[in-house]
Amino acid sequence: MATENNHNPELLSLDTGGTMTDSFAVDQQGRYTVGKAQTTPDDESQGVIDSFNDALGKWGTSIKGGSGTLQGTVYSGTAMLNRLLEREGDAEIGLITNRGFEDAHRFGRGIQSWADLSYAGRLHAREHEHPDPIVPRENIRGVRGRVRLDGTEMVPLNEGEAKKSIADLLDRDVDVICVTLLYSYQNPEHEQRLKEIAEDVKAERGDETPVWLSSDQNPVRGELPRLNSLVLEGYAVEPSRKQLYNIEDALEQRGYEAPFRVLTSSGGTVAPDHDWLVETMISGPIGGIFGGEYLADHLDVDNLVCSDVGGTSFDVGLITEGHYPTRWDQSLAKFMVNIPMAAMDTIGSGTGSYVRVDRASNRLEVGPDSAGYLVGVSNEDSGLETPTVTDCTAMLGYINPDYFLGGDIPLNVDRAEEYIEDQIAEPLNQDPVETARGVLDIVERNMTNELRGMILGLGYSPENYTLASYGGGGPLHAAGYTRDVDFQDVLIPEWAAAFSAFGCATADYSYRYDRSLDLVIQPDMSNAEQAAEALTDTFLGLKEQAIEAFERDDIDIEKTDFKPGVRMQYAGMLDDIEISIPDEMWDGEIAAEDIELLIDKYEEEFAKVFKRAAKSPELGYMITVAVGTGIAPSPKPSIPDEDLVSADDPPNEAYKDGREIYWDGEWHDASILEMEHIQPGNTVTGPAVIEAPATTILVPPGFEAPLDNNRIYHLTKQ
């Protein structure tokens, strides 16, 4: 990590989590530094400024002092998702749909009753519960009219009902009217006519309530997910947009004039005033996946497991043969949505998770709720009365109570021990220390099970993967959740605490647009020419949308590029795969002969996901969705590359006063080292703890952690 002066900051990125706001600063030579501050949920801008100043302070500058060389900043976070989870959205939403489908939003789908539950919860029907609807039934209106699956009109739009429905919703003083009609992605005429009628009604009233169409925002197959996505945009995202503007204003007040961008769930970045911001809702944890892809490419690692331990959750994603898969069947707070996201699984198990005894079963219970930025009862200013996982780690000696967040949050270990003994150990008739270690065993076993389940469930083996551990709590728990799994290697980057923010820094400025096609290609290629023409027309339309977005952001179009792609499947299959159109296929149009190249590319990707024996070319092919991404390249960080020293042992200045840590049923005298003084080529041998202001690496007895030239620790069993 760079700490010397004479740095000119070029790019800043951040990850605002439920507990901490992590920042990652890159200078004009690609060198980096990281910062950390407590998240300030009521006004995120304060935590952002504190975190950036913490990072830049290590270079002897600040947001204000370094603003002259900055080219941009990238935001990611979970504030939008938390607003949805906690039902803190303040928008009153009106919804217009087809007559007879007014209850679709409330009924949802079966999967919404168990989405986001643990594996055990999914097995027990008594835990299945549909999420409360975002739009109250009295704010939903149905209008007669119907478009068929192929886009042809079956029943004309009843304009009288449309006018009355709009007037009714305006009378209810809604903040936005969302319009989602069946098959409007194939034929948007009914939705567009509804908006025209709405504009007339609004003009008569002098009303400026916005009207959003699903065919404009998200013209993709899947009626309920399309409806949910549009509703969530109004409910949770629009209020969060104000927070983004607050951060942007706070930076501008300090002389910051470079573009401010937000990370999307598919890997690009957009401006805060982008008209489809719901795809940024879970950008925080997904940033780590993009950082993992960037790191894997640099290290020539084909298969990488990305594991992020934060204050509230444990997030896992896979990069296989250099690429992460994209999902469309994700859920946000149990609501199924159809926006593209990097595939990732999450469980509610983090360093801030509350620890209790279930009075009915008399068993330990960890999470899923979390103390977030309050940390635990050991933080005397928190006002908490329930211990957390962090309290347990402090009690076991893993955390330096005087150095948590660089000493900004002193921890009272005696207080943590008192609460753990009173609330957990005594009810279980157990030793307090063993109880605290038992809590971590549960947490880390849950993490191990999640890793195994995701990897084995996809037909892969852990032995073929390297694991990257990051997040503020990842390095602290990595030994615990990986020791029973035979990964090829376990990597802990020195910048692990800000790894998701690092992932943001690797993202380009880009706008992605999707459109359902359902374009069939016959097995004998007899309609290849028609398919090529349809693809060309669709891509040109998507490119025009990207150009309009860049022009709105004052981005020079000559410095942008357009990358087309498709989602494709064998005809009759349930699962499609997203693939990029090879550069040699796209010169402004798709030719008939290119269709065979596209099929070859699809079958190559298919073999990576499914068994080769499952190939079914005799069925023909279907292009389900066309994807168009406009890209404006952004500055990128450089992975450190330093000379290795010949000494195995860290230098004397790296060692601090030792302390005891508890591991495998006994206390051990552990070496305590300051991270910034450890040199590439040194090996830290357990029992040891490596400390930094933003994170802690636990190297238990029987483990060692050599530091390589990229400033990445390799946690291995001796």
matplotlib code that plots the C-alpha trace (Angstrom):
import matplotlib.pyplot as plt

x = [0.0, 1.4, 1.9, 4.5, 3.8, 3.9, 0.8, -1.7, -5.1, -6.7, -9.6, -11.6, -14.1, -16.1, -18.3, -20.8, -21.8, -24.1, -21.2, -18.3, -17.6, -14.5, -12.6, -9.9, -7.8, -5.6, -2.9, -1.7, 0.9, -1.7, -0.6, -3.3, -4.2, -7.4, -9.5, -12.2, -14.8, -18.1, -21.1, -23.4, -26.8, -28.8, -26.3, -24.0, -22.0, -20.3, -19.1, -17.9, -15.9, -14.4, -13.4, -11.9, -9.9, -8.7, -7.4, -5.9, -4.5, -2.0, -0.7, -0.6, -3.6, -7.4, -10.5, -10.0, -6.2, -6.3, -9.3, -7.2, -6.0, -9.1, -10.8, -13.7, -15.2, -17.3, -20.0, -21.3, -23.3, -26.2, -28.2, -30.8, -31.3, -31.4, -34.1, -36.2, -35.4, -36.4, -39.4, -38.1, -39.1, -41.3, -42.7, -46.5, -46.7, -49.6, -49.8, -51.7, -51.9, -54.2, -57.8, -57.9, -54.2, -54.6, -53.5, -50.4, -48.1, -49.7, -49.9, -46.3, -44.9, -44.3, -40.5, -41.1, -42.3, -38.9, -36.4, -33.5, -34.3, -31.5, -31.5, -33.2, -35.8, -36.6, -37.3, -39.9, -43.1, -44.0, -41.2, -42.5, -44.0, -44.7, -43.2, -45.6, -46.6, -44.9, -48.0, -51.2, -54.1, -56.1, -53.3, -53.6, -55.9, -56.7, -57.4, -59.0, -56.8, -54.6, -51.5, -50.7, -47.4, -46.3, -47.0, -50.2, -53.2, -56.0, -58.2, -57.9, -56.9, -60.0, -59.0, -62.0, -60.8, -57.3, -58.3, -60.4, -57.6, -55.0, -57.4, -58.1, -54.4, -53.7, -56.5, -54.8, -51.7, -49.3, -45.6, -45.3, -47.5, -46.0, -47.4, -46.8, -48.9, -48.7, -46.2, -45.4, -41.8, -43.0, -45.4, -45.3, -48.1, -50.7, -48.3, -47.2, -50.9, -51.5, -48.7, -50.1, -53.5, -51.8, -49.9, -53.2, -54.9, -51.9, -51.9, -55.6, -54.8, -51.4, -50.0, -46.3, -46.5, -44.1, -45.4, -43.0, -43.4, -41.9, -41.5, -39.2, -37.3, -37.0, -38.4, -37.6, -39.8, -41.1, -44.3, -44.0, -40.2, -40.7, -43.5, -41.4, -38.4, -40.3, -42.1, -38.8, -37.3, -39.9, -40.0, -36.4, -34.2, -35.7, -35.2, -31.7, -31.0, -31.2, -28.4, -26.3, -26.9, -25.9, -22.6, -22.0, -22.7, -20.4, -17.6, -18.3, -18.2, -14.6, -13.6, -14.3, -15.5, -14.8, -17.7, -19.5, -20.7, -22.6, -21.7, -24.3, -25.0, -23.8, -20.3, -20.6, -21.0, -23.7, -24.5, -26.8, -29.5, -29.6, -33.3, -32.9, -31.0, -32.6, -29.7, -27.4, -29.3, -26.9, -23.7, -21.8, -21.2, -21.1, -18.1, -16.0, -16.9, -15.6, -12.5, -12.0, -12.3, -9.7, -7.3, -7.8, -6.9, -3.8, -2.7, -3.7, -6.1, -8.8, -11.1, -11.6, -14.1, -14.8, -15.8, -16.7, -17.3, -18.9, -20.7, -24.1, -23.5, -21.3, -21.3, -20.0, -19.5, -17.6, -15.4, -15.0, -12.5, -12.0, -15.6, -18.5, -22.0, -24.8, -28.2, -31.6, -33.6, -32.4, -34.5, -34.2, -35.7, -37.8, -39.1, -38.2, -36.7, -35.4, -32.4, -28.9, -26.7, -23.4, -24.3, -23.8, -25.2, -25.6, -26.3, -27.0, -23.9, -21.4, -19.1, -22.0, -24.5, -26.3, -25.7, -28.6, -29.8, -33.1, -35.2, -37.4, -34.5, -31.8, -29.4, -27.1, -28.6, -26.5, -28.1, -29.5, -30.0, -26.9, -25.6, -24.2, -22.0, -22.6, -20.2, -21.2, -21.6, -17.8, -18.4, -19.6, -21.0, -23.3, -26.1, -26.4, -27.5, -27.1, -23.6, -22.3, -19.8, -17.3, -17.6, -16.7, -13.6, -12.4, -12.9, -10.8, -7.9, -8.2, -8.9, -6.8, -9.3, -7.2, -6.7, -10.2, -10.7, -7.2, -8.3, -11.3, -13.7, -12.1, -13.5, -14.2, -13.4, -14.5, -17.9, -18.1, -17.2, -19.8, -22.6, -21.5, -21.4, -24.7, -26.8, -25.2, -22.8, -24.8, -28.1, -26.2, -24.2, -20.9, -17.6, -17.7, -14.5, -15.6, -19.0, -17.4, -15.4, -18.5, -20.2, -17.4, -17.5, -21.2, -20.6, -17.6, -19.3, -22.2, -19.8, -18.1, -21.4, -22.3, -19.0, -19.4, -23.1, -22.4, -19.4, -20.7, -24.2, -22.9, -21.0, -17.5, -15.0, -13.3, -9.9, -10.1, -10.6, -8.5, -10.3, -10.0, -11.0, -11.8, -14.1, -13.3, -14.0, -12.8, -9.1, -10.2, -12.3, -10.6, -8.7, -11.9, -14.1, -11.5, -9.6, -12.0, -12.1, -9.2, -8.8, -5.8, -4.8, -6.4, -5.5, -5.9, -5.0, -3.4, -6.3, -8.9, -10.8, -11.6, -11.7, -15.3, -14.3, -11.3, -13.7, -15.5, -12.3, -11.9, -15.3, -15.7, -18.2, -20.9, -24.6, -26.3, -29.6, -31.6, -34.5, -36.3, -36.3, -37.4, -35.7, -35.7, -32.8, -33.7, -31.3, -30.5, -29.8, -32.6, -33.6, -30.0, -30.4, -33.7, -32.1, -29.1, -31.3, -33.4, -30.3, -28.8, -31.9, -32.1, -28.4, -28.6, -31.5, -29.7, -26.6, -28.7, -29.9, -26.3, -25.3, -28.1, -27.0, -23.4, -24.5, -26.6, -23.4, -21.3, -19.1, -17.3, -19.0, -15.7, -14.1, -16.8, -17.3, -20.4, -20.3, -23.3, -24.3, -27.1, -28.8, -29.3, -30.5, -31.4, -35.0, -37.2, -34.6, -35.5, -32.1, -30.4, -26.7, -25.3, -22.5, -20.7, -20.7, -17.1, -15.4, -15.0, -18.7, -19.7, -18.8, -22.2, -24.2, -24.6, -24.2, -26.0, -22.7, -22.0, -24.9, -22.9, -20.0, -22.5, -23.8, -20.2, -19.6, -22.8, -21.9, -18.5, -20.0, -22.7, -20.1, -18.6, -21.9, -23.7, -22.6, -21.4, -23.8, -26.7, -26.1, -29.1, -28.4, -31.1, -33.7, -32.5, -31.6, -33.4, -31.9, -34.0, -32.5, -30.3, -27.8, -26.1, -23.5, -21.9, -18.5, -16.3, -13.0, -12.0, -8.7, -7.8, -5.7, -2.5, -1.8, 1.3, 4.5, 7.4, 10.8, 10.9, 13.3, 15.5, 14.5, 11.7, 11.0, 9.4, 11.7, 11.8, 9.8, 6.8, 6.5, 4.3, 3.6, 2.3, -1.0, -2.8, -5.3, -7.7, -7.7, -8.7, -9.4, -6.4, -4.7, -1.6, 1.1, 0.7, 3.0, 1.3, 2.5, 1.8, 0.8, 2.5, 6.0, 5.8, 7.8, 7.1, 9.0, 8.4, 6.3, 4.1, 3.9, 1.1, 0.0, 0.0, -2.2, -1.5, -3.1, -4.0, -6.4, -9.0, -8.7, -7.1, -5.6, -5.7, -2.9, -3.8, -1.5, -0.6, -1.0, 1.4, 0.9, 3.7, 3.4, 4.1, 5.3, 1.7, 1.2, -1.1, -1.0, -1.3, -2.9, -1.9, -1.8, 1.7]
y = [0.0, 3.4, 5.8, 8.3, 11.8, 13.3, 11.5, 13.0, 11.2, 10.3, 8.0, 7.5, 4.7, 3.7, 1.0, 2.2, -0.8, -1.1, -0.9, 0.9, 3.1, 1.8, 3.9, 3.2, 5.9, 5.5, 7.9, 8.8, 6.0, 3.4, 3.3, 3.0, 3.6, 2.7, 4.5, 3.5, 5.3, 4.5, 4.7, 7.6, 6.3, 9.5, 11.5, 9.2, 12.1, 12.6, 9.0, 9.3, 12.4, 10.9, 7.8, 9.6, 11.9, 8.9, 7.4, 10.6, 11.6, 8.8, 10.7, 14.0, 15.4, 15.5, 15.7, 19.4, 19.3, 16.6, 17.6, 19.2, 15.9, 13.7, 12.2, 10.6, 8.8, 5.6, 4.9, 1.5, 0.5, -1.2, 1.9, 1.4, -2.3, -1.5, 1.1, -1.6, -4.2, -1.9, -0.4, 3.1, 4.2, 7.3, 7.3, 6.8, 4.7, 4.3, 1.3, 0.7, -2.8, -5.0, -5.4, -8.7, -8.5, -5.9, -8.4, -9.8, -7.6, -8.8, -12.5, -12.6, -16.0, -19.0, -18.4, -15.1, -16.9, -18.5, -16.4, -15.2, -17.8, -20.2, -23.7, -25.0, -22.3, -23.3, -26.8, -25.8, -24.4, -22.8, -20.2, -19.4, -15.9, -13.5, -10.0, -7.2, -5.5, -2.2, -0.7, -0.8, -2.4, 0.9, 2.4, -0.2, 0.3, -2.2, -1.1, -3.3, -4.0, -6.9, -7.6, -11.1, -12.9, -12.1, -8.4, -8.3, -6.5, -8.8, -6.2, -2.4, -0.2, 1.2, 4.8, 5.9, 3.5, 4.7, 8.3, 7.5, 5.4, 8.1, 10.7, 8.4, 7.9, 11.6, 12.3, 10.0, 12.3, 9.5, 10.5, 8.4, 6.3, 3.0, 1.4, -2.3, -4.1, -7.7, -8.3, -4.6, -5.5, -7.0, -4.1, -0.9, 0.9, 0.4, 1.7, 4.6, 5.6, 5.4, 7.9, 10.2, 10.1, 10.8, 13.8, 15.2, 14.7, 16.2, 19.2, 19.8, 19.7, 21.4, 18.3, 17.1, 13.6, 11.4, 8.5, 5.5, 2.8, -0.7, -0.8, 2.3, 1.3, -2.5, -4.1, -7.7, -10.8, -11.7, -9.9, -10.0, -9.3, -6.4, -5.0, -5.4, -3.8, -0.7, -0.4, -0.8, 2.0, 4.4, 3.1, 2.6, 4.0, 7.5, 8.4, 7.0, 9.3, 12.2, 10.7, 10.4, 14.0, 14.9, 13.1, 14.8, 18.2, 17.5, 16.7, 19.7, 22.0, 20.8, 21.7, 18.3, 18.7, 15.3, 13.0, 11.1, 7.7, 4.7, 1.0, -1.2, -4.8, -5.8, -4.2, -0.7, 2.7, 5.3, 8.9, 9.4, 11.0, 7.8, 7.0, 3.3, 3.3, 0.1, -1.9, -0.2, -1.4, -4.1, -2.6, -2.8, -6.6, -7.1, -4.7, -7.5, -9.8, -7.3, -6.7, -10.5, -10.8, -8.0, -9.7, -13.2, -11.8, -10.2, -13.4, -15.8, -17.6, -19.3, -20.2, -17.9, -17.9, -14.4, -14.3, -11.1, -10.9, -7.6, -6.4, -7.8, -10.6, -13.1, -12.8, -15.4, -15.4, -17.7, -16.7, -19.8, -19.8, -16.1, -15.0, -14.5, -15.6, -13.1, -13.9, -12.5, -14.6, -12.7, -11.4, -8.2, -8.4, -11.4, -9.5, -11.3, -8.8, -9.1, -6.9, -8.3, -9.0, -10.7, -14.1, -14.0, -15.7, -14.1, -15.3, -13.0, -13.8, -11.0, -9.6, -7.4, -10.3, -10.5, -13.5, -14.9, -18.1, -19.4, -19.9, -22.6, -24.8, -23.6, -23.3, -20.6, -18.4, -16.0, -13.3, -12.7, -9.2, -7.1, -4.2, -2.7, 0.4, 0.2, -2.9, -4.5, -4.1, -3.7, -0.3, 1.6, 4.4, 2.0, 1.8, -1.9, -4.6, -7.7, -9.0, -9.6, -11.7, -8.8, -9.0, -12.7, -12.1, -9.3, -11.6, -14.3, -11.9, -11.7, -8.0, -5.3, -3.3, -0.2, -0.3, -1.0, 1.2, 2.6, 3.4, 5.5, 3.0, 1.8, -1.6, -2.6, -6.3, -6.7, -5.4, -7.8, -10.7, -9.6, -9.6, -12.9, -14.6, -13.2, -13.6, -16.7, -18.7, -18.9, -19.9, -22.7, -23.6, -23.2, -21.5, -18.0, -18.4, -21.7, -20.1, -17.2, -19.6, -21.7, -18.7, -18.3, -22.0, -21.6, -18.5, -20.0, -23.4, -21.5, -19.8, -23.1, -24.7, -21.8, -22.1, -25.9, -25.6, -23.0, -24.7, -28.3, -27.2, -25.9, -29.1, -27.9, -29.0, -26.7, -28.3, -26.6, -23.1, -20.4, -18.4, -14.7, -13.5, -9.8, -7.4, -6.0, -9.4, -11.7, -11.9, -12.4, -15.4, -16.8, -19.5, -20.7, -20.9, -22.4, -24.9, -27.8, -27.1, -28.0, -24.9, -24.5, -21.3, -18.8, -15.2, -12.2, -8.9, -6.3, -4.0, -6.6, -4.2, -2.0, -4.7, -4.0, -0.3, -1.6, -3.5, -0.2, 1.4, -1.4, -0.6, 1.5, 4.3, 2.3, 2.1, -1.2, -1.7, -4.9, -5.9, -9.2, -10.7, -14.3, -14.8, -18.4, -19.7, -22.9, -25.9, -25.7, -21.9, -21.4, -18.1, -16.8, -13.8, -12.7, -13.3, -11.2, -8.3, -8.4, -8.4, -5.5, -3.4, -4.1, -3.4, -0.1, 0.9, 0.0, 1.8, 4.9, 4.7, 4.5, 7.5, 9.5, 8.6, 9.6, 12.9, 13.7, 13.2, 15.3, 12.3, 12.6, 9.9, 9.5, 8.1, 5.5, 2.0, -0.2, -3.8, -6.0, -9.3, -11.7, -14.2, -17.4, -21.0, -24.1, -23.9, -25.4, -25.0, -23.1, -21.5, -19.1, -18.0, -14.5, -14.3, -11.4, -10.8, -11.3, -8.1, -9.6, -10.0, -6.4, -3.6, -1.8, -4.8, -8.6, -10.6, -13.9, -15.8, -14.4, -16.3, -19.5, -17.8, -16.7, -20.3, -21.6, -19.0, -20.1, -23.8, -23.0, -21.1, -23.8, -26.4, -24.4, -24.3, -27.5, -31.0, -31.2, -34.2, -31.8, -30.0, -30.0, -28.3, -30.4, -28.3, -25.0, -21.9, -19.0, -15.5, -14.4, -11.0, -8.5, -6.7, -3.4, -1.8, 1.6, 1.9, 4.9, 3.6, 4.9, 5.0, 1.7, 0.8, -1.2, -4.3, -3.7, -5.4, -5.1, -6.8, -9.8, -9.5, -12.5, -12.6, -15.0, -13.3, -9.8, -7.0, -6.1, -2.9, -5.0, -6.6, -5.1, -6.3, -9.8, -11.1, -14.4, -15.8, -18.7, -21.4, -25.1, -25.2, -23.4, -20.1, -19.4, -16.6, -14.9, -12.6, -9.3, -7.5, -4.2, -4.9, -1.9, -3.0, -6.5, -6.9, -9.0, -12.3, -12.3, -15.2, -14.7, -18.0, -18.7, -18.1, -14.5, -11.6, -9.0, -5.7, -2.7, 0.2, -1.2, -5.0, -7.8, -11.1, -14.0, -16.6, -19.4, -22.1, -24.5, -21.8, -19.5, -16.5, -15.6, -12.1, -12.1, -9.4, -8.2, -7.6, -10.6, -13.0, -16.7, -18.3, -21.9, -24.8, -25.8]
z = [0.0, -1.0, 1.9, 0.6, -0.6, -4.1, -5.3, -7.7, -7.1, -10.4, -9.4, -6.2, -5.6, -2.6, -1.1, 1.5, 3.5, 6.4, 8.8, 7.1, 4.1, 2.3, -0.2, -2.7, -4.2, -7.3, -8.4, -11.9, -11.7, -10.8, -7.1, -4.5, -0.9, 1.1, 3.6, 6.0, 8.1, 9.8, 7.5, 8.3, 7.0, 7.7, 5.5, 3.6, 2.3, 5.7, 5.9, 2.2, 2.9, 6.1, 4.2, 1.3, 3.6, 5.5, 2.3, 0.8, 4.2, 3.8, 0.8, 2.7, 0.9, 1.1, -1.2, -1.4, -1.9, -4.5, -6.6, -9.4, -10.8, -10.2, -13.3, -11.5, -8.6, -8.5, -5.9, -4.8, -1.8, -0.2, 1.0, -1.7, -0.8, 2.9, 2.2, 0.5, 3.2, 6.0, 4.0, 4.3, 0.9, 1.0, -2.5, -3.0, -6.2, -8.5, -10.9, -14.1, -15.5, -17.6, -16.3, -14.4, -13.4, -10.6, -7.9, -9.7, -7.6, -4.4, -5.3, -6.7, -7.5, -5.4, -5.4, -3.6, -0.5, 0.0, -1.9, 0.3, 3.0, 4.2, 2.9, 6.0, 5.7, 2.1, 3.3, 5.9, 4.4, 7.7, 7.1, 3.6, 3.5, 0.6, 1.0, 1.7, -1.5, -2.3, -4.0, -1.9, -3.7, -3.7, -5.8, -8.6, -11.6, -14.4, -18.0, -20.6, -23.7, -24.6, -26.8, -27.7, -27.1, -30.7, -30.3, -32.3, -30.8, -29.6, -27.7, -28.3, -25.4, -23.7, -23.6, -21.5, -18.7, -19.2, -18.7, -15.6, -14.0, -14.5, -13.0, -10.0, -9.3, -9.6, -7.1, -4.7, -5.0, -6.0, -6.6, -9.8, -12.0, -13.2, -16.3, -17.0, -19.6, -20.8, -23.7, -24.0, -24.7, -28.0, -28.8, -26.7, -28.4, -25.6, -23.0, -25.1, -25.8, -22.0, -21.5, -24.1, -22.4, -19.1, -20.4, -21.6, -18.3, -16.4, -18.7, -17.9, -14.2, -14.3, -12.8, -13.3, -11.8, -13.8, -15.8, -16.3, -18.9, -18.5, -22.3, -22.0, -18.9, -19.2, -22.3, -21.3, -21.0, -17.6, -16.6, -12.8, -12.6, -15.1, -12.9, -9.7, -11.3, -12.3, -8.9, -7.0, -9.1, -7.8, -4.2, -3.1, -5.8, -6.3, -2.6, -2.8, -5.7, -3.3, -1.3, -4.4, -5.2, -1.6, -2.0, -5.4, -3.9, -0.9, -3.3, -5.5, -2.4, -1.9, -5.4, -7.0, -10.6, -12.1, -13.0, -10.2, -11.2, -9.7, -10.2, -11.8, -11.1, -14.5, -14.2, -15.7, -14.2, -14.8, -13.8, -10.8, -13.0, -15.2, -15.7, -14.7, -11.5, -10.0, -11.6, -9.1, -6.0, -5.0, -6.4, -3.1, -2.8, -6.5, -6.8, -5.3, -8.1, -10.7, -8.6, -8.5, -12.3, -12.7, -10.1, -11.7, -15.1, -13.7, -11.9, -14.7, -12.3, -14.4, -11.5, -8.5, -5.6, -4.4, -0.7, 1.1, 4.8, 5.8, 8.8, 7.8, 5.2, 3.6, -0.2, -2.6, -6.4, -8.8, -11.7, -13.9, -16.8, -16.5, -16.5, -14.0, -15.0, -15.3, -13.8, -14.6, -12.0, -8.9, -6.1, -4.2, -0.7, -2.0, -5.1, -8.3, -10.8, -14.3, -14.3, -15.2, -12.2, -11.7, -10.2, -6.4, -3.3, 0.0, 3.6, 6.6, 8.5, 9.1, 11.8, 13.2, 13.4, 16.7, 18.9, 21.1, 22.7, 21.3, 24.4, 22.7, 21.6, 24.0, 21.1, 19.9, 17.2, 15.0, 12.9, 10.4, 11.9, 12.5, 14.5, 11.4, 12.0, 15.8, 15.8, 19.2, 22.9, 23.2, 21.5, 24.6, 22.6, 20.6, 23.1, 22.2, 24.7, 22.5, 21.8, 18.2, 16.4, 16.7, 20.5, 20.3, 18.2, 20.5, 23.5, 21.9, 21.3, 17.5, 17.5, 19.1, 21.1, 20.9, 17.1, 15.8, 12.7, 13.5, 17.1, 16.1, 17.9, 21.1, 22.2, 25.8, 25.9, 29.5, 28.6, 25.7, 28.0, 30.6, 28.0, 26.4, 29.8, 31.0, 27.9, 26.2, 28.3, 31.5, 29.8, 28.0, 31.1, 29.2, 29.6, 28.2, 26.1, 24.7, 24.0, 22.1, 20.0, 19.5, 18.0, 15.5, 14.7, 13.8, 11.7, 9.9, 9.3, 7.7, 5.5, 4.6, 3.8, 1.5, -0.3, -0.8, -1.7, -4.4, -6.0, -5.8, -6.8, -10.1, -10.8, -9.9, -7.3, -4.7, -5.6, -9.0, -7.5, -5.8, -3.1, -2.6, 0.9, 1.4, 3.1, 6.6, 8.2, 5.4, 6.5, 10.1, 9.4, 6.3, 8.2, 9.9, 6.8, 4.4, 6.6, 5.8, 2.1, -0.2, -2.4, -4.6, -2.8, -0.4, -1.3, 1.0, -0.9, 1.4, 0.2, 1.2, 3.4, 0.4, -2.2, -3.3, -3.8, -5.7, -7.9, -8.6, -9.7, -12.4, -14.0, -17.2, -17.7, -19.5, -20.2, -20.8, -22.6, -23.1, -25.3, -25.6, -29.1, -29.0, -32.3, -33.6, -35.8, -37.6, -37.3, -41.1, -40.9, -43.5, -41.8, -41.0, -43.2, -41.6, -38.1, -39.0, -40.2, -37.0, -34.8, -36.8, -36.4, -32.7, -32.0, -33.9, -31.7, -28.6, -29.7, -30.3, -26.7, -25.4, -27.5, -26.1, -22.6, -23.2, -24.9, -21.8, -19.7, -22.0, -22.9, -26.3, -28.5, -30.4, -27.3, -26.7, -28.1, -28.5, -27.5, -28.6, -27.0, -26.8, -24.4, -26.3, -25.8, -27.6, -28.7, -26.0, -23.2, -20.0, -19.4, -21.7, -21.6, -22.1, -24.7, -26.2, -30.0, -31.2, -32.5, -35.9, -36.2, -35.5, -37.9, -37.6, -38.9, -38.5, -41.7, -42.4, -42.4, -38.9, -37.4, -37.6, -35.8, -33.1, -32.7, -32.4, -29.7, -27.9, -28.0, -26.6, -23.6, -23.2, -22.7, -19.8, -17.9, -18.9, -19.9, -23.5, -23.9, -23.3, -26.6, -28.8, -32.1, -33.8, -31.9, -33.4, -31.4, -29.9, -29.2, -26.2, -25.5, -27.4, -25.2, -26.2, -24.0, -24.7, -23.1, -22.3, -20.9, -17.5, -15.6, -14.0, -10.9, -11.1, -9.2, -7.1, -8.4, -5.9, -5.6, -3.2, -0.3, 0.6, 4.3, 5.3, 8.6, 8.7, 9.8, 13.5, 13.0, 11.9, 15.3, 18.1, 21.6, 21.6, 23.1, 23.5, 21.1, 21.6, 19.0, 19.0, 22.8, 24.2, 24.4, 22.4, 22.6, 19.2, 17.3, 16.5, 13.3, 11.6, 8.0, 6.4, 7.6, 6.2, 3.0, -0.1, 0.4, 4.2, 5.7, 8.7, 10.7, 13.1, 15.7, 14.6, 13.9, 11.2, 12.0, 9.9, 10.6, 8.2, 8.7, 10.7, 9.3, 11.7, 11.1, 13.5, 14.8, 12.0, 9.3, 7.6, 5.3, 2.8, 1.2, -2.6, -5.0, -5.6, -1.9, -1.6, 1.3, 0.6, 3.7, 3.8, 6.2, 7.3]

ax = plt.figure().add_subplot(projection="3d")
ax.plot(x, y, z, "-o")
ax.set_aspect("equal")
plt.show()
